[in-house]
């Protein structure tokens, strides 16, 4: 019996370069190709498989949520209502909101192909910033989108979420109203082309499907994380 083993890899160097890109700008890194992964990792993984098995390599890429580096339909503004009784400044509130978002999207909290639900992020932000923050909502920037359109976002099997939000994407408001929940219509269109290829150790998620039957098994493991 021969098996087809699908291996999904997120490379450490790609991860590091991508986080630098989100912080400092520049050229957006690209994930390695399937052929590059096969060349780099077949020597390690081939001895672990059966002779008749075939490994199919799938490079994993980041899916940016929010911020000017995200796709236009995923750019958004976090509108938060600050507790009037707090002495914490607006600047600190914005910084803490972004920090909470980054913590929520920490790599260890996600797997390839996961779905994002804003209710979970909102609860996390509230827990982290209470009692200084009363309410936090997410409003799409793209004209034509409506409030709630970003409450659930799916990723493909070869994608994993990362936040691109900055303090510029957080707005302090006094109260929620219909005008505050309308899309701003202001989005940033990227004109740069990603060209950087990377190779390194990786976090691996794999699935194995038996070629002669309907049974299948899935699993994941980490290398370097």
N, C-alpha and C positions, 0 to 999 in steps of 0.2 A: 504494500500500500504506500503510495506516494502522497506527500503533503505539500501544500503551498503555504509557506510561512510569511505573513505580512509583518514587516518590522518597521515601526515608526520611530524616527530618531529626531530629537531636538539637540543640536550640537552646542556644546558649552561656548565655543568661540563665537558662534552666531548669536547666542544669548547675550554674551558680554558686549559685543559690538552693537547689538540692537539697543541695549539699554544706554550705551554711550550716545548713540544716535538720537534717542528720545530726549536725552538730557542736554546735549551740546549741539544737535543739528548735524548737517553735513549730508553725505550720501547714505541713503538707506541700504543697509546690508541685505543680501539675498541668501537664502538657504542653499546648501549644496544640492547638486542634481542627484538623481537616483544612481547614475553611473559612478559619480564621485563617492557616494556612500558605499557602493558595492566594492570599489577599489580600496577604500580606506578601512572597511570593517569586515570584509569577507574572510580575511586571515584569522580574525578573532572568532567570528560566528560560525563559519563553516565546520570547524571541528566539533561544534556542539549539536549539529543536526545529523539526522540519518542520511545515509548515502543517497537515498532516493528523494529526499526532500529538496524543495527549491525555495530559496529566500528571495522575497520581493521587497526592495527597500523603498521606503516612503519618507522623503524629507519633510519635517514639520516646520511650519512657519508661524510667526506671530500674527495675530489678528488684533490690530490696534482699536481700542475703544476710546472715544472721546478725544479731545485735543485736535489741534490743527493738522497733525500727521495722520489722523484716521481718515477713512473714506468719507466722502461728503455726507452720506446718509447716516454715518455713525458719529458725526461731530455733534456735541451737545454742550449745554451750559447747566451747571449745578446751581440752582437758586435756593438759598438757605435763609431761614428766618432766625435771627439771633435773639436770644433771651434779653429783653430790655433791662433786666436786673443784673446782668453780668458786666464786669469791668474789662473783659477781654476785648482787645481791639479787633477791627474788621480784618486787618492783615494777618493776625494770628489765627483767627477763625478760618480764613482761606487756606493758610498753610496746614493747619490741622486736618481740614477736610481732604486736601490732596494727599496728606500722609496716610489718612485712613483708607482712602481709595487704593493707594499703592499697596498697603498691607493686605487689603482684601484680595487684590489680584497677585499676591505673592505666588511664585511658581509652584510651591508645594501645595497650594490650595486647589490646583486645577489639573485636569487631565486633558488629553487631546480629544476634541469632539464634544466637549462639555457645552452646556447652555448657560447663559447668564440671565439671572432674574433680578431686576432692580430692587424688588422688595427686600431681598437678602442684603444687598449693598446698603440700602437705606437704613435697615435695622442696625447694621454694623456701624455706620456713621453716627447714628443717634447714640448708640452705646458708648462710642469713643468720645463723643463731644458733649454728652450730657453733663451738667445742666445748662451749658452755655449756648446750646443750639436747640431750637424748638422744632423746626421742620426742614427737610431737605428734599427737593424734587429735581428731577432731571427733565430738561426741555430740549428737544431737538433744535438744531440750528438751521437745518435745510428747509427752505420754504416749501410748503405743501405737506410737510409732515405735521402730525397732530400730537398733542400731549398724550403720552402713553405708548407711542410707537416704538420707543426704545426700552420698554419694560421687560421685554424678552428678546434676547439675541442668541442665535445659534452659531456654532462653529462647525466646520467640516472635520472629518476624521484626521486630516493632516494639519489642523490649526489649533492654536492655543491662545487664550486671551492675554493681553497685556494692556495696561492703562497708559494713555498718552495725555491724560489731563494735567493741567498746570493751574497755578493760581489765577491765570487769566480766564480760565473756564469756570470760575466760581464767582457768583454774584450774590452780594448781601442785599436782601430786600426786607422791607418792614412788614409786609403781609402778602398772602397769596391772593391773587385775583385773576380774572380771565385774561387780562392783558399780560400778566406775568407768565402765563402758561402757553402763550402763542410762540411759534417758531420765529426766531429773529430774522431768518433769511440770509444770515451772514455765515458763509462757509469759506474754508481755505482750500484751494485747489492746488495739489502738488504738481510741480512741473519737473521734478528731478527723477532720474532713472536709477534704479538700484543696480549696482554692478559688483559689489564685493562678494566673493565666494570664500567660504570658511570650512575648515576641517578641524575636528577635535574630538575628545571624548564626549559622551552624550547621555541624555536620559532616554530610555528606550521603552516603548510600549509595543507589544507584539500580539498578533492574533494568528491562530493556526486553524486552517480549515482542511478537513480530510477530503482528498480528491475523490474517493470511491463511495462516500456515504454522505448523509445529511448532518452528522454530528459535527460539532465544532467546539473549540475552547479558546478562551481569551485570557490574557495576562499582561502584566506590566512589571517592569523592573527599572531601577535607576543605576546609572553609572556616572559618577562624577557629581551627583547631587544627593 
